[in-house]
Amino acid sequence: MRVDIWSDVVCPFCYIGKKRLEHVAEEAGIELDIHWHSFELDPDAPAKHDTSNTERLAKKYDRSHAEIKEMERNIATMAAAEGIDFQWQKANSGNSFNAHRIIHLAQSKGLGSEAKEAFFHAYMTEGLAIGEREVVEEIASRIGLDNAEVEYVLDSDELADFVRHDEKIASEQLNVTGVPFFVFDQKLALSGAQPREIFLQVLQQALSSTPQKVDSDNTAQCQDDQCEIKP
């Protein structure tokens, strides 16, 4: 089954949603053909922030450090249930544009999901500064991308139009305001890191000859670099 996914590598709910979908599809015996699409939560972000994520988000959204830390711990608990070790204390957010370009390069070689997983893990578990060029190059080498091709992309505007095209479709055609955002078999759309049972329902509906919209929760997604579990 084809699944188109819009996400950002600095979005913990995108990682959680990826894992949930994979777990559900495996249990249901459904083979997925995933197409990854770019969505930058903070296109103007620097390569690396000079403060911690906790400090930066507290200031940006006028919240206390305690509130932000509680939110991050709650997300880490949710991530742990999907086998993700979310080390929010050392996460180094930054501009994800180059990461998206390298994911497109990897996808052209059948390594899109491997690239996405590698970037998610590097940022959320290892705490690597995801916006720095040397980090992007290191992650690209881990999944076996040719160094010369990676250097060419990063030294030029190569694949920038792929990123912009994805974001244009998200904005103008799909009205995406937060990620992760899924489109199943070009029939059904789903937003957020939904519970596993919702993913299963949507997969089953997409396989149906008469698919129907599945009622989903007002659930976890990232918007404008803010990730929060909604009540």
N, C-alpha and C positions, 0 to 999 in steps of 0.2 A: 504493500500500500504506500502510495506517495504521501509524504507529510512535509509541508513547507513550514518552517519555523523561523520567526523573527525574534532575535534575542541580542543581548549584549554580554560580553565576557566578564563585565564587572557587576552583573546582576545575579545575586544568589538564587533568586526564585527561578531564573532561567536554568541554572544548573539543577535545581531540585526538580523542575518540570521535566527536564531532559531525562533524568534518572527514573522518575515515576513512569513516564511514557515507555521507556525501554523495559522496565520491569514488567509492566502490564502486558505489553506486546509479546514479550518472551513467554510469560505464563499462558497467554491466550494462543500462542503458536502463530502469531501474525508477523510476517516479515515486513520490515519498514524500509522504505526508500526515502531517506531524509534529505531534504534540500535546505541548507542553512542560508538565512538572509540577514543582512546587517540592520542594526537599529542602535544608533548611538544615543545613550541616555544623556550624555554631557559632551556634545561635540566640541565645545570650547575649552575643555579641560586641558591643563598642562600635561606634559609627559609624566610628571610626578608632583604630587602635592607636598608641601613643606610641613604639613601637620597630619596627624592621624585621621583615619576615617571618622572616628568617634568625635573628635574635636571639630572637624570640618562640617560634618552633618549637623551637629548641635548648633553651630553658629549659623549655618545656612538656613535652617528651619526653626531657629529660635526655640530650641528645646534644650533641656538640661542634659548634662553628660550622663546622668543616671538613667534618664528616659531612653537615650540613644543606646546605652549599653544594654539595657533590658531588651530593647528591640533586637539588638544583635544576638544576644543570648537566645532569644526565642527562635530566631532564624536558624541559629546553629543547632538547636534541638530538632527543628524540623528537618534540617539537612542530614543530621545524624541518622534519622530514621530511613534515609535513602542511601546510607553508606558513604556519606560525604563528611569529611573532617573539615568543617568550616572554621578556620583559625582567624576569626574576625579581628582579634587583637593586633595581628601583624599584617593584615591585608593592606596592600599599597595600590590604591586606585590611581587612575591616570587616564590619559587620552587613549581610546581604544581603536582609533582609525586604522593604524597600521596592523593591528591584530585582525581586524575585519578583512583587510586586503590579503593578508597571508592565509586566512581561512578560505577566501575565494580561490587563491592559488592552489591550496590543498584540495579543495573540492573539485577543481578541474582535473585532478589526478586520482579521484576516488578516495580521498583522505579527509573529506570534510568533517565527518564525525570525530575522527581521531584528532584533528586539529582543534575542534571545539572543546573536546574533553581535556586536551593538553593545556589549553589556555585557561579553562575553568580551574583546573587543578593547580596550575602555577600561581594563579591569583589568590584563590580562596583557601588552599591548604598550605602552599609553600610560602605565601606572602611575598611573592616577587613583584617588583614594580612593573606592572603590566604595560605601561605606556612607554617604557624606555627601550630604545632600539636594540640594545644588546640582549635584553630579555626576550624580545620578539624573535631575534635571530636564534637564540638558544632553544626556544620552544619549537621553532620551525625545524631545527636540526634533530630534535628528539623524535619527530615523526617521519624523518627521512627525506625532507624536502632538499632539493639541490641548493647548495649555498649560493652558487652564482645566480640562480633564478631569484632567490630571496633577496640578494643584494640588488639585483636589477629593479625589482618591485619597490624596495625601500628607497632607492636612489632616484626614483622617477614618480610620475603620477599614475603608473600602471595599476589597473584594477580600481582606481578611485571612482570611475564611472559605474562600476558594479555596485559599490557601496551606496552611491547616491541614487542609483536606480531602485535599489531595494527600499531605501527610505522614502522615495517618492511614491512607490506603490503603497507602502504602509500608510502614508499620510493621505494620499489623494484617492486611493481606491478602496482601502480596507478600513480607513478611519482608526488606525491603531494609535492608542494613546499611552499604552504601557506594554511591557513584555514580561514573560514570554507570550507570544501569540502564535497559535497553531492553525493551519488549514489542512484538513484531512481529505485526501483524494479529490481536492479541488471542489469539495461539496460543503463541508461543515467547518465552521470556525470556532475556536475556543481560546479564551484569554485567561492567562494566569496559571500558576502552579496548582492545578486542580487536584482534588483527592483522587486516589487510584480508581475508585469506582466510577468516577465521572469520565476518566480517560477510557476505561473499558466500555462504557456506554457509547461514547463517541466513536470508538473504533468499530463497534458492532453496527452502529447506525451507518457509518461510512461504507460498510460492506453490504448494507441492505440495498435492495433495488429501489426502495422508496424511503430514503433517509429523512429523518425528522430531527428538528432541533432538540438538543438535550439541555434541560435546565441545569445551570451550573451555579456554584456558590460565588458570592462576592468575595473573591479570595485573593491570595497573595500575588502581587506583581510589582514591578518597579516602574516608576514614572518620574521623569526629570531627575534622575540620579537619587531618588528617594525610594527606598524599599521598606515596606511595612506590612505586617500581618493585619489585615482588616478584620474588625469584629464581625 
